Amino acid sequence: MDLGLSDKRVLVLGASKGLGQAIALAMVAEGATVMAAARSVERIEAWRGALPPEAAARVSVHEVDLAEIASVDRLVDAVLAAGGANVLINNGGGPAPGGVVGTPTEAWNKGFASMAASLFHLTDRLIKPMIEKRWGRIVTIGSSGIEQPIPNLAISNAIRASVAGWSKSLANEVAEHGITVNMVLPGRVATERVESLDQNRASKTNQSIDAVRLQSRAEIPAKRYGTPEEFAAVVTFLAGTPASYVTGSMIRVDGGAIRSI
Ligand SMILES: NC(=O)c1ccc[n+]([C@@H]2O[C@H](COP(=O)([O-])OP(=O)(O)OC[C@H]3O[C@@H](n4cnc5c(N)ncnc54)[C@H](OP(=O)(O)O)[C@@H]3O)[C@@H](O)[C@H]2O)c1
């Protein structure tokens, strides 16, 4: 299937590793021009350096810290100067693990600023040219915790639910302009973040990391973690032209982990 991405400019946030890197690579494979952003630009340079020269030439590297609104604005200025983005992949880091009880106000505010407000602000600036062109795709990476809160990930559960409300509201406002707005919810996809969360659980429960992984896999109907490439394939489809009538949706990529219908 031709996803119609070869003439599109795609901004991928959180592109230095994990899900964001896999999404950026999948977009490059579809022929898109990719603006890859994160704090560690050297990690983006590293994966870009491994691409064939023709593909590497379609990737630009951008530094951004989603916790700093001035940094977000600098990125948006650079993207607009390059002609804007036709596709926006809202992705970034997850918060430290922890429960609801005892989480200080400062941590809630910090989480909201970097995981929600910065994405709302950036999207608002980039969506105006999409409206003018009457075409756009906004895909925001969430978490299975939006539909089934994950124990010991209180900040993620709470703030991503707010992002889901924002995404659905935005979808309703811009659908008539040819812009789709969707979320994709990872369950457990094997990345550095999942590795560090497993490590955290192992230390907290006095188990080996292998025991934690075994238990975690056993709870997933697919009996395994997903790969970043499996996740990226769904995001790339939603970003493409054929997915033009999918909007306001939350798509699970979780091996069946969310138990509700
Ligand atoms: N993997 C899963 O199964 C899973 C499940 C549920 C939810 N999620 C969520 O999905 C998102 C991506 O997951 P992942 O597993 O790929 O995580 P990851 O391996 O930790 O990668 C996170 C990406 O976000 C970037 N990032 C982190 N903080 C940032 C900041 N302040 N400003 C700009 N970029 C920042 C990181 O790059 P730099 O450090 O270079 O900035 C990196 O590229 C995370 O929010 C995660 O919580 C993942």
The ligand as a Gaussian input file, in Angstrom:
#p B3LYP/6-31G(d) Opt

LIG

0 1
 N        7.574000       1.648000      25.397000
 C        6.361000       1.401000      25.859000
 O        5.894000       0.275000      25.880000
 C        5.509000       2.530000      26.399000
 C        4.330000       2.207000      27.075000
 C        3.510000       3.226000      27.538000
 C        3.874000       4.542000      27.323000
 N        5.036000       4.823000      26.664000
 C        5.398000       6.224000      26.487000
 O        5.692000       6.497000      25.133000
 C        6.743000       7.472000      25.061000
 C        7.910000       6.891000      24.249000
 O        8.275000       5.677000      24.860000
 P        9.723000       5.027000      24.711000
 O        9.582000       3.683000      25.301000
 O       10.232000       5.202000      23.357000
 O       10.550000       5.959000      25.732000
 P       12.120000       6.252000      25.767000
 O       12.883000       5.092000      25.277000
 O       12.375000       6.755000      27.148000
 O       12.280000       7.457000      24.721000
 C       11.754000       8.716000      25.030000
 C       12.116000       9.729000      23.957000
 O       11.658000      11.008000      24.382000
 C       12.759000      11.918000      24.429000
 N       12.605000      12.844000      25.548000
 C       12.548000      12.538000      26.872000
 N       12.440000      13.663000      27.589000
 C       12.430000      14.697000      26.707000
 C       12.371000      16.110000      26.838000
 N       12.282000      16.711000      28.033000
 N       12.407000      16.862000      25.723000
 C       12.508000      16.284000      24.501000
 N       12.574000      14.962000      24.313000
 C       12.535000      14.174000      25.407000
 C       13.985000      11.042000      24.585000
 O       15.117000      11.669000      24.030000
 P       16.189000      12.538000      24.815000
 O       16.419000      11.887000      26.132000
 O       17.339000      12.519000      23.883000
 O       15.570000      13.900000      24.928000
 C       13.605000       9.842000      23.726000
 O       13.871000      10.113000      22.374000
 C        7.143000       7.785000      26.500000
 O        6.451000       8.929000      26.933000
 C        6.647000       6.578000      27.265000
 O        6.367000       6.869000      28.624000
 C        5.858000       3.858000      26.209000

